């Protein structure tokens, strides 16, 4: 998982290095010139870069921060694959989150590309849009592509090209204090499914004096309301629209009505507000449960978890890890076959049980692990998360300086919601700042 609270200067250096290295990789991959594009960008796989099936094949497989916790799982997975694929050897390497990006870029640029790599959706999409990873369409059957939840799979499809296979994922759910909700005259057994969450929160405020929920005013508010952050070719901001103004006005009203707390609340403080019963709801991932159980056992006992209500876009944001095959892999066919194996329904189900994550494969959530409950909050949250995947899409911006763009939007929203800044002037300034970031 990504660590929080890193210095801004370190983040800038890492971003700068990534951009510089990515430009080197693009040169190695043809620099976007169609005539020099890597073989992976054609609609059919190019056998000239692959070892004959009768020759021994060694695949280098990279993961992110999975050793030593899951060493036994992967050793068995690899052993099973090698026993059913004579002549194929898997060389598994695991790297810290902060190291994998630059290591991958330098490896590709130096001509020593790994074959199967674990990347998050943001970076996988960036690499795909620049031709640095393989378009998998020429290697996958429709059945193989259809095994994944559509929204998650399509999160890394750009211009019809499928650049990644989804692996493990996660979504937020709605945690609800049933004591407060019942005091407000609402029925927890029939929870809100869409934007009526705001109506529930208004009734909670009117009947109990409690607020609805706390959150951060971040860029992810845009996609859940159907507002694109950038245009299709990622060259300019696309959010300065009447829809953006409408979203802002709705949130302003929700703040005034006590639906949303008038504060940009980080996760640690959200835990405090919910634990102290200052709010009735919490929008968070299942990790919230451990903090709640420790800080407020009585509130934990009164809490249930249900699928997160959707916004105007009728989607729920997921946070997925994927497997990609670099375009410079010398064993493209074999690499894709191994990536399909790692991410198939059977193995995703097994990994979910080992790691307590969500799978991105449709068949996996039919397993009793995701359907049977012992009535604990943990089991309810797991089931609610699994039942959310049919509308899940990964949030990503798709450009190397995505962090700067997210920060620019968040700062603008906070000025509006917390300081009462003029909406039009602030959104205009946000647009200019984002366009300036894109030109760097």
HELIX and SHEET records of a PDB file:
HELIX    1   1 UNK A    8  UNK A   28  1                                  21    
HELIX    2   2 UNK A   34  UNK A   36  5                                   3    
HELIX    3   3 UNK A   39  UNK A   41  5                                   3    
HELIX    4   4 UNK A   47  UNK A   49  5                                   3    
HELIX    5   5 UNK A   71  UNK A   84  1                                  14    
HELIX    6   6 UNK A   97  UNK A  109  1                                  13    
HELIX    7   7 UNK A  121  UNK A  129  1                                   9    
HELIX    8   8 UNK A  136  UNK A  138  5                                   3    
HELIX    9   9 UNK A  142  UNK A  146  1                                   5    
HELIX   10  10 UNK A  150  UNK A  154  1                                   5    
HELIX   11  11 UNK A  178  UNK A  183  1                                   6    
HELIX   12  12 UNK A  188  UNK A  190  5                                   3    
HELIX   13  13 UNK A  197  UNK A  208  1                                  12    
HELIX   14  14 UNK A  220  UNK A  224  1                                   5    
HELIX   15  15 UNK A  242  UNK A  256  1                                  15    
HELIX   16  16 UNK A  267  UNK A  275  1                                   9    
HELIX   17  17 UNK A  288  UNK A  295  1                                   8    
HELIX   18  18 UNK A  297  UNK A  301  1                                   5    
HELIX   19  19 UNK A  332  UNK A  342  1                                  11    
HELIX   20  20 UNK A  345  UNK A  355  1                                  11    
HELIX   21  21 UNK A  363  UNK A  366  5                                   4    
HELIX   22  22 UNK A  368  UNK A  370  5                                   3    
HELIX   23  23 UNK A  377  UNK A  386  1                                  10    
HELIX   24  24 UNK A  389  UNK A  391  5                                   3    
HELIX   25  25 UNK A  402  UNK A  419  1                                  18    
HELIX   26  26 UNK A  423  UNK A  439  1                                  17    
SHEET    1   A 5 UNK A  88  UNK A  95  0                                        
SHEET    2   A 5 UNK A  57  UNK A  64  1                                        
SHEET    3   A 5 UNK A 116  UNK A 120  1                                        
SHEET    4   A 5 UNK A 321  UNK A 324 -1                                        
SHEET    5   A 5 UNK A 165  UNK A 166 -1                                        
SHEET    1   B 2 UNK A 157  UNK A 158  0                                        
SHEET    2   B 2 UNK A 161  UNK A 162 -1                                        
SHEET    1   C 3 UNK A 281  UNK A 284  0                                        
SHEET    2   C 3 UNK A 173  UNK A 177 -1                                        
SHEET    3   C 3 UNK A 303  UNK A 307 -1                                        
SHEET    1   D 2 UNK A 213  UNK A 215  0                                        
SHEET    2   D 2 UNK A 260  UNK A 264  1                                        
SHEET    1   E 2 UNK A 316  UNK A 318  0                                        
SHEET    2   E 2 UNK A 392  UNK A 394  1                                        
END                                                                             
